[in-house]
Amino acid sequence: MAYKAKLEKEIRCPLEYGLDVFGGKWKSRIICVLADGSTPRYSEIRAEMTDITDPVLSAALKQLISDGIVGRQQYDEIPPRVEYALTEKGASVVPILQVICKWSSGFHKGASDKAARKCQNCDYAAS
């Protein structure tokens, strides 16, 4: 049985909507993984994310699909194959995340090699 919130979210302004759609720790990172235009399978996204659990990744992908940010393509093959990619709406979020990343890099303290490696798909320096 799927989780159903007791109260519906009340979004009062466009900023709240945007933060709901691509905000949080995981959604923006998933978008960055898909930002290169590739169509990875679930296991490839999971490998890129490294420290996310399967239930959290699955839930985040479902939310991004529901919001029209990520597309899911299932192929009728044996073994089954499912690929994920940014939709046009999802691709339009990437420049916004790159600007946020560029801004954050100027103020983020304690950047480590681990953090930089996980952020390599952002490529904010090129913009």
Secondary structure as UniProt FT lines:
FT   HELIX           14..22
FT   TURN            25..26
FT   HELIX           27..34
FT   TURN            35..36
FT   HELIX           42..49
FT   HELIX           54..66
FT   TURN            67..68
FT   STRAND          70..75
FT   STRAND          81..86
FT   HELIX           88..91
FT   TURN            92..93
FT   HELIX           94..105
FT   TURN            106..107
FT   HELIX           113..118
FT   TURN            119..122
FT   HELIX           124..126
//
